[in-house]
């Protein structure tokens, strides 16, 4: 599952890099001349931006879905194991308090 997320993230970054590159090409072409060449580059940039937006929506949807699944699993675990959950929270709280105390003493 993490390979899928990493692959999607890399694709999204590649798409945004393509959009930025197309934007730079468009600006250079418009500065040099040729409205026809600029129109073709603008269309390419718009297409790449649309692809990047779609991938971003997919990535967001995947993240929301995984978050909901994790929340559901956590809720089920806490209901099935209340004392273990309380113990884990107490340990984490003690560690945070200990670290915060150390940081306050250093100041």
C-alpha positions in Angstrom: 0.0 0.0 0.0 2.9 2.4 0.8 4.4 1.7 -2.6 1.1 2.8 -4.2 1.2 6.0 -2.2 4.8 6.7 -3.1 4.2 6.0 -6.7 1.1 8.3 -6.8 3.1 11.0 -5.0 6.0 10.7 -7.5 3.5 10.9 -10.4 1.9 13.9 -8.9 5.2 15.7 -8.5 6.2 14.8 -12.0 2.9 16.2 -13.3 3.4 19.5 -11.4 6.9 19.7 -12.7 5.6 19.3 -16.2 3.1 22.0 -15.6 5.8 24.4 -14.4 8.1 23.5 -17.3 5.2 24.1 -19.8 4.5 27.4 -18.1 8.1 28.4 -18.5 8.1 27.4 -22.1 4.9 29.3 -22.7 6.4 32.5 -21.2 9.6 32.1 -23.3 7.6 31.5 -26.4 5.3 34.5 -25.8 8.4 36.7 -25.1 10.0 35.6 -28.4 6.8 35.9 -30.5 4.5 33.6 -32.3 1.0 33.5 -30.9 0.5 30.1 -32.6 3.4 28.5 -30.7 2.2 30.2 -27.5 -1.3 28.8 -28.0 0.0 25.2 -28.4 2.2 25.5 -25.3 -0.7 27.0 -23.3 -3.0 24.1 -24.4 -0.3 21.6 -23.3 0.2 23.4 -19.9 -3.6 23.4 -19.4 -3.8 19.7 -20.1 -0.9 18.9 -17.8 -2.5 21.0 -15.1 -5.8 19.1 -15.5 -4.0 15.8 -15.2 -2.2 17.0 -12.1 -5.4 18.2 -10.5 -7.1 14.9 -11.2 -4.2 13.0 -9.6 -4.3 15.3 -6.6 -8.0 14.6 -6.1 -7.3 10.9 -6.3 -4.5 11.2 -3.8 -6.7 13.2 -1.5 -9.5 10.6 -1.8 -7.1 7.8 -1.0 -5.8 9.7 2.0 -9.4 10.3 3.3 -10.2 6.7 2.8 -7.1 5.4 4.7 -7.8 7.9 7.5 -11.3 6.7 7.9 -10.2 3.1 7.9 -7.5 3.8 10.5 -10.0 5.7 12.7 -12.5 2.8 12.4 -9.8 0.3 13.3 -8.6 2.4 16.2 -12.2 2.8 17.5 -12.8 -1.0 17.3 -9.5 -1.7 19.1 -10.2 0.7 21.9 -13.7 -0.8 22.4 -12.3 -4.3 22.4 -9.2 -3.5 24.6 -10.1 -0.5 26.9 -7.5 -1.2 29.6 -4.7 -1.7 27.2 -5.7 1.5 25.4 -5.7 3.4 28.7 -2.3 2.0 29.6 -0.9 3.0 26.2 -2.3 6.5 26.5 -0.9 6.8 30.1 2.6 5.8 28.9 2.6 8.2 26.0 1.4 11.0 28.3 4.1 10.2 30.8 6.8 10.3 28.0 5.5 13.6 26.7 5.5 15.0 30.2 9.0 13.7 30.8 10.3 15.2 27.5 8.6 18.5 28.2 10.1 18.6 31.7 13.6 18.0 30.2 13.1 20.8 27.7 11.9 23.2 30.4 14.9 22.5 32.5 17.3 23.2 29.6 15.9 26.7 29.3 
